[in-house]
Amino acid sequence: MARPLEGIRVLDMGTFITGPAAGMLLADLGAEVIKVEMPETGDPFRAFKGDLYSPHYQTYNRNKKSIELNTKANPEDLDALDELVKTADVFIQNFRPGVAERLHVGAERLQGINPRLVYADISGFGNEGPWKDRPAFDTVSQAASGFLRLLVNPGNPRVVGPAIGDAVTGFYTAYGILAALYERESTGKGRRVETSMFEAMAHFNLDDFTHYLSVDEVMGPWSRPHVSQSYVFQCEDGGWIALHMSSPPKFWENLAIAVDQPDMLQRPEFESRPARIENYEKVVNFLAPIFATKPRAYWEERLSTLEVPHSAVYTSKQVVEGELAQHHRLVIEGEGERGTFRTIRNPIRFDGEIEDAVSPPPELGQHNKEILGR
């Protein structure tokens, strides 16, 4: 199978999500990723549901090795890390500013040992500036970058959804690392690749900022679904179905046939795209009672036949057990000390090949002997 990063060695000293996510992405592409953890406790995410192997930890640590080193308190451990740095291509950390230096793993020191080292430095709000010392977590980064406002229902303000800010920052970090590795092929010198959760989420929220900077429009939670004409309806059996009607008139013409309302597009709120955007709630109020009269399976078949863009709103269980995931071999398995580990494969194909091999997330210190000889 294609493993384009085979031969690249990564030292991953990240904790929680941002650093480990970046390391996992590189590991999925074939890099040897060594997770450097504190003895006895390891990555704090390990203990979120007990026994140092929580689902939270498992999510971002597959295809890695684990060693235990205390570089702050144990000179022998620091010496061992320095030996690894000499052979490494990448070092990843997501500590608050100043912590890496206290652990003796700051960029200046490690790149002094190995000038070819690509050093990835992830922070909440950057290593300088007015917020550099603030603690940052996923929700904080989403809120500070303007993104959370687009997810929250003003009528019932609640934080919703997964850890987008954490995961996105990990993706941007891996993106920067790959660019630095490519450049190193011609320069022979590594880079310090810095990103913050704030900057990553601001870029991820690019559409919102573009509307403000180009036409002075501040978007809200309803802006995109109104413009894209996206809807979710509850069906007779309680299942939800999502529609994304976009711009082509044929989608609406076919939807009118699907819901047995041939004159629907003559109604004022349906007559044009601007009208549907302006009267979004009226469109919802007209269609919602119709979808509530039939079970979801009926609507799925009806909309599929008429090529109306839609999907059932699935749970993770329904996705994994569904025909689409089965066809694409979405779930892959690997055997570890705790039995079978199941996860979702890397979505990238190289020359049509699927990477269906996976190593379970490592136990704490599982590779001490292999890598450290102890």
C-alpha positions as CSV (number, residue, x, y, z in Angstrom):
1,M,0.0,0.0,0.0
2,A,1.1,3.6,-0.6
3,R,2.9,5.1,2.4
4,P,4.3,8.3,1.1
5,L,5.8,9.4,4.4
6,E,7.6,6.1,5.1
7,G,11.1,6.9,6.5
8,I,10.0,10.1,8.2
9,R,10.4,10.0,12.0
10,V,8.1,12.2,14.1
11,L,8.4,12.8,17.9
12,D,4.9,13.7,19.1
13,M,4.9,15.3,22.5
14,G,1.4,16.6,22.1
15,T,-1.5,16.1,24.5
16,F,-5.3,16.1,24.2
17,I,-6.2,16.8,20.6
18,T,-4.3,19.4,18.5
19,G,-0.8,17.9,18.7
20,P,-1.9,14.3,18.6
21,A,-4.2,15.0,15.7
22,A,-1.4,16.4,13.6
23,G,0.8,13.4,14.5
24,M,-2.0,10.9,13.6
25,L,-2.4,12.5,10.2
26,L,1.3,12.0,9.5
27,A,1.2,8.4,10.9
28,D,-1.7,7.6,8.6
29,L,0.5,8.5,5.7
30,G,3.3,6.2,6.8
31,A,5.5,8.2,9.1
32,E,6.9,6.6,12.2
33,V,5.3,8.6,15.0
34,I,6.7,8.2,18.5
35,K,4.4,9.5,21.2
36,V,6.6,10.9,24.0
37,E,4.6,10.8,27.3
38,M,5.0,11.4,31.0
39,P,5.8,8.2,32.9
40,E,2.8,6.6,34.8
41,T,0.2,9.1,33.6
42,G,0.9,9.8,29.9
43,D,-1.3,12.0,27.8
44,P,-4.0,13.3,30.1
45,F,-6.6,12.3,27.5
46,R,-5.8,8.7,28.3
47,A,-7.6,8.8,31.7
48,F,-10.8,10.5,30.6
49,K,-12.7,7.3,31.1
50,G,-10.3,5.4,33.2
51,D,-7.5,2.8,32.7
52,L,-5.4,5.1,30.5
53,Y,-7.1,4.0,27.3
54,S,-10.2,6.2,26.9
55,P,-12.0,6.6,23.6
56,H,-10.9,10.2,23.6
57,Y,-7.3,9.1,23.6
58,Q,-7.9,6.4,21.0
59,T,-9.4,8.8,18.5
60,Y,-6.2,10.7,17.7
61,N,-3.4,8.2,18.5
62,R,-3.6,5.2,16.1
63,N,-0.6,4.1,14.1
64,K,1.8,5.4,16.8
65,K,4.4,4.1,19.2
66,S,4.6,5.2,22.9
67,I,7.6,5.9,25.1
68,E,7.8,7.4,28.6
69,L,10.2,10.2,29.3
70,N,10.3,13.0,31.9
71,T,12.6,15.5,30.3
72,K,12.1,18.1,33.1
73,A,13.1,16.1,36.1
74,N,15.3,13.3,34.8
75,P,18.6,14.1,33.0
76,E,18.8,10.5,31.6
77,D,15.4,10.9,30.0
78,L,16.5,14.2,28.5
79,D,19.6,12.6,27.1
80,A,17.5,9.8,25.6
81,L,15.2,12.4,23.9
82,D,18.2,14.3,22.6
83,E,19.4,11.1,20.9
84,L,16.0,10.6,19.3
85,V,16.0,14.3,18.1
86,K,19.2,13.6,16.2
87,T,17.4,11.0,14.1
88,A,14.0,12.8,13.9
89,D,12.5,14.7,11.1
90,V,9.6,16.3,13.0
91,F,8.9,17.4,16.6
92,I,5.3,18.3,17.6
93,Q,4.2,20.0,20.8
94,N,1.1,21.9,21.9
95,F,2.1,23.3,25.3
96,R,1.2,26.8,26.5
97,P,3.9,29.4,25.7
98,G,7.0,28.8,27.8
99,V,6.2,25.3,28.9
100,A,8.3,23.6,26.2
101,E,11.4,25.6,27.3
102,R,10.8,24.5,30.9
103,L,10.7,20.9,29.7
104,H,13.9,21.5,27.8
105,V,12.2,20.9,24.4
106,G,12.0,24.4,23.0
107,A,12.6,24.9,19.3
108,E,16.0,26.7,19.6
109,R,17.5,23.9,21.7
110,L,16.2,21.0,19.6
111,Q,17.0,22.6,16.3
112,G,20.5,23.3,17.7
113,I,20.8,19.5,18.1
114,N,19.3,18.8,14.6
115,P,19.1,21.8,12.2
116,R,17.1,19.6,9.8
117,L,14.3,19.2,12.4
118,V,10.9,20.6,11.5
119,Y,9.5,21.8,14.8
120,A,5.7,22.2,15.1
121,D,4.6,24.6,17.8
122,I,0.9,24.8,18.5
123,S,-0.6,27.3,20.9
124,G,-4.0,28.7,21.8
125,F,-3.4,32.3,20.9
126,G,0.2,32.5,19.6
127,N,3.5,32.8,21.4
128,E,3.2,36.6,21.6
129,G,0.4,39.1,21.8
130,P,-2.2,40.1,24.4
131,W,-3.8,36.6,24.8
132,K,-0.6,34.5,24.7
133,D,-0.9,33.4,28.3
134,R,-4.6,32.5,28.3
135,P,-5.6,28.9,28.5
136,A,-7.3,27.8,25.3
137,F,-9.5,24.8,24.6
138,D,-11.8,23.9,21.7
139,T,-14.8,26.0,22.7
140,V,-12.7,29.0,23.5
141,S,-11.0,29.0,20.1
142,Q,-14.4,28.6,18.3
143,A,-15.8,31.5,20.3
144,A,-12.7,33.8,19.9
145,S,-12.6,33.2,16.1
146,G,-16.3,34.0,15.5
147,F,-17.1,30.5,14.5
148,L,-19.1,29.4,17.5
149,R,-21.6,32.2,16.9
150,L,-22.5,30.5,13.6
151,L,-23.4,27.2,15.4
152,V,-25.4,28.5,18.3
153,N,-29.2,28.9,18.1
154,P,-29.9,32.4,19.5
155,G,-33.2,31.2,21.0
156,N,-31.5,28.4,23.0
157,P,-27.8,29.2,23.3
158,R,-25.9,26.0,23.9
159,V,-22.5,24.8,22.8
160,V,-23.1,22.0,20.2
161,G,-21.1,19.7,18.1
162,P,-17.7,18.0,18.2
163,A,-14.2,19.5,19.0
164,I,-13.9,21.3,15.6
165,G,-11.3,23.8,16.8
166,D,-9.0,21.2,18.1
167,A,-9.2,18.9,15.1
168,V,-8.9,21.7,12.6
169,T,-5.8,23.1,14.3
170,G,-4.3,19.6,14.0
171,F,-5.0,19.5,10.3
172,Y,-3.5,22.9,9.6
173,T,-0.4,21.9,11.6
174,A,0.1,18.7,9.6
175,Y,-0.4,20.8,6.4
176,G,2.4,23.2,7.5
177,I,4.7,20.3,8.5
178,L,4.3,18.7,5.0
179,A,5.2,22.0,3.4
180,A,8.3,22.4,5.6
181,L,9.4,18.8,4.8
182,Y,9.1,19.5,1.1
183,E,11.1,22.7,1.4
184,R,13.8,20.9,3.4
185,E,14.5,18.7,0.4
186,S,16.0,21.7,-1.4
187,T,17.3,23.8,1.6
188,G,18.5,21.0,3.9
189,K,17.2,23.0,6.8
190,G,14.1,22.6,9.0
191,R,11.5,25.2,9.9
192,R,9.6,26.2,13.0
193,V,6.0,25.7,12.0
194,E,3.7,27.7,14.3
195,T,0.0,27.9,14.4
196,S,-2.5,28.8,17.0
197,M,-6.1,27.6,17.6
198,F,-7.3,31.1,17.1
199,E,-5.6,31.6,13.8
200,A,-6.5,28.1,12.5
201,M,-10.2,28.6,13.3
202,A,-10.2,32.2,11.9
203,H,-9.0,30.8,8.6
204,F,-11.4,27.9,8.8
205,N,-14.1,30.5,9.2
206,L,-13.0,32.3,6.0
207,D,-16.4,32.6,4.4
208,D,-17.7,34.6,7.4
209,F,-14.7,37.0,7.3
210,T,-14.9,37.4,3.5
211,H,-18.5,38.5,3.7
212,Y,-17.6,41.1,6.3
213,L,-14.4,42.3,4.6
214,S,-15.8,42.5,1.1
215,V,-19.4,43.6,1.6
216,D,-19.6,44.6,5.3
217,E,-22.0,41.7,6.1
218,V,-21.7,40.0,9.5
219,M,-23.0,36.5,9.1
220,G,-25.1,34.7,11.6
221,P,-26.2,31.1,12.3
222,W,-28.9,31.2,9.6
223,S,-26.9,32.9,6.9
224,R,-25.5,29.9,5.1
225,P,-28.5,27.6,5.4
226,H,-30.7,30.4,4.0
227,V,-28.4,31.1,1.0
228,S,-27.6,27.4,0.3
229,Q,-31.3,26.6,0.8
230,S,-30.6,23.8,3.3
231,Y,-33.2,22.1,5.4
232,V,-33.8,19.4,7.9
233,F,-37.3,17.8,8.3
234,Q,-38.6,15.3,10.7
235,C,-40.5,12.4,9.1
236,E,-43.5,10.4,10.4
237,D,-41.3,7.8,12.1
238,G,-39.2,10.4,13.9
239,G,-36.2,10.1,11.5
240,W,-34.7,13.3,10.1
241,I,-33.9,14.0,6.5
242,A,-31.6,16.8,5.2
243,L,-32.0,18.6,1.9
244,H,-29.5,20.9,0.2
245,M,-31.4,22.5,-2.7
246,S,-28.7,25.0,-3.9
247,S,-29.5,26.9,-7.1
248,P,-30.5,24.7,-10.1
249,P,-34.3,25.1,-10.7
250,K,-34.6,21.4,-11.5
251,F,-34.0,20.5,-7.9
252,W,-37.1,22.5,-6.8
253,E,-39.1,21.4,-9.7
254,N,-38.4,17.8,-8.8
255,L,-39.1,18.4,-5.1
256,A,-42.5,19.8,-6.0
257,I,-43.2,16.5,-7.8
258,A,-41.8,14.4,-4.9
259,V,-44.1,16.1,-2.3
260,D,-47.1,16.0,-4.7
261,Q,-47.4,19.8,-4.8
262,P,-47.3,20.5,-8.5
263,D,-48.3,24.2,-8.0
264,M,-45.8,24.8,-5.1
265,L,-43.4,26.9,-7.2
266,Q,-46.2,29.3,-8.0
267,R,-46.5,30.3,-4.3
268,P,-44.9,33.7,-3.6
269,E,-42.3,32.2,-1.2
270,F,-41.2,29.6,-3.7
271,E,-41.2,31.5,-7.0
272,S,-37.5,32.3,-7.2
273,R,-34.3,31.8,-5.3
274,P,-34.3,35.3,-3.7
275,A,-37.9,34.6,-2.6
276,R,-37.0,31.3,-1.0
277,I,-34.1,32.9,0.8
278,E,-36.1,35.8,1.9
279,N,-39.0,33.6,3.1
280,Y,-36.9,30.7,4.5
281,E,-39.2,30.1,7.5
282,K,-42.3,30.1,5.3
283,V,-40.7,27.5,3.1
284,V,-40.0,25.4,6.1
285,N,-43.5,25.8,7.5
286,F,-45.0,24.7,4.2
287,L,-42.8,21.6,3.7
288,A,-42.4,20.4,7.3
289,P,-46.0,19.1,7.7
290,I,-45.7,17.3,4.4
291,F,-42.5,15.4,5.4
292,A,-44.2,14.5,8.7
293,T,-46.9,12.5,6.9
294,K,-44.6,9.7,5.7
295,P,-41.7,7.6,7.1
296,R,-38.2,8.5,6.2
297,A,-37.6,5.5,4.0
298,Y,-40.5,6.6,1.8
299,W,-38.9,10.1,1.3
300,E,-35.5,8.6,0.7
301,E,-36.8,6.5,-2.1
302,R,-39.0,9.3,-3.5
303,L,-36.2,11.9,-3.5
304,S,-33.6,9.5,-4.9
305,T,-35.8,8.6,-7.8
306,L,-36.2,12.3,-8.6
307,E,-32.6,13.2,-8.0
308,V,-33.3,15.7,-5.2
309,P,-30.1,16.3,-3.2
310,H,-30.7,14.7,0.2
311,S,-29.6,12.3,2.9
312,A,-31.0,10.8,6.0
313,V,-29.5,12.3,9.1
314,Y,-27.6,9.3,10.4
315,T,-26.1,8.4,13.7
316,S,-22.6,6.9,13.8
317,K,-24.1,3.5,14.3
318,Q,-26.3,3.9,11.2
319,V,-23.4,5.1,9.1
320,V,-21.1,2.2,10.1
321,E,-23.9,-0.3,9.4
322,G,-25.0,1.4,6.2
323,E,-24.4,0.4,2.6
324,L,-22.2,3.4,1.8
325,A,-19.7,2.7,4.6
326,Q,-19.7,-0.9,3.7
327,H,-19.0,-0.2,0.0
328,H,-16.2,2.2,0.8
329,R,-14.7,0.0,3.5
330,L,-14.8,2.9,5.9
331,V,-14.2,0.9,9.0
332,I,-10.8,-0.8,9.4
333,E,-9.5,-3.1,12.1
334,G,-6.2,-3.9,13.8
335,E,-5.3,-6.3,16.6
336,G,-3.7,-5.1,19.8
337,E,-3.2,-6.0,23.4
338,R,-6.8,-5.3,24.1
339,G,-8.2,-7.2,21.2
340,T,-9.7,-5.8,18.0
341,F,-9.4,-2.0,17.5
342,R,-11.9,-0.5,15.0
343,T,-11.7,2.9,13.5
344,I,-12.4,5.0,10.4
345,R,-9.7,4.8,7.8
346,N,-7.8,7.6,6.2
347,P,-10.0,9.1,3.4
348,I,-7.1,9.6,1.0
349,R,-6.5,7.1,-1.8
350,F,-3.3,6.9,-3.7
351,D,-3.8,5.5,-7.2
352,G,-7.1,4.1,-6.1
353,E,-5.7,2.1,-3.2
354,I,-7.3,2.2,0.2
355,E,-5.1,2.0,3.3
356,D,-6.9,-0.6,5.3
357,A,-4.1,-1.5,7.8
358,V,-4.1,0.2,11.2
359,S,-2.1,-0.2,14.4
360,P,-4.2,0.3,17.6
361,P,-3.2,3.3,19.8
362,P,-0.3,2.2,21.9
363,E,-0.4,1.4,25.6
364,L,1.6,3.8,27.7
365,G,5.3,3.0,27.3
366,Q,4.5,0.1,25.0
367,H,7.7,0.8,22.9
368,N,10.1,1.7,25.7
369,K,12.2,-1.4,25.1
370,E,12.1,-1.1,21.3
371,I,13.1,2.5,21.1
372,L,14.8,3.3,24.4
373,G,16.2,-0.2,25.2
374,R,14.6,-0.3,28.6
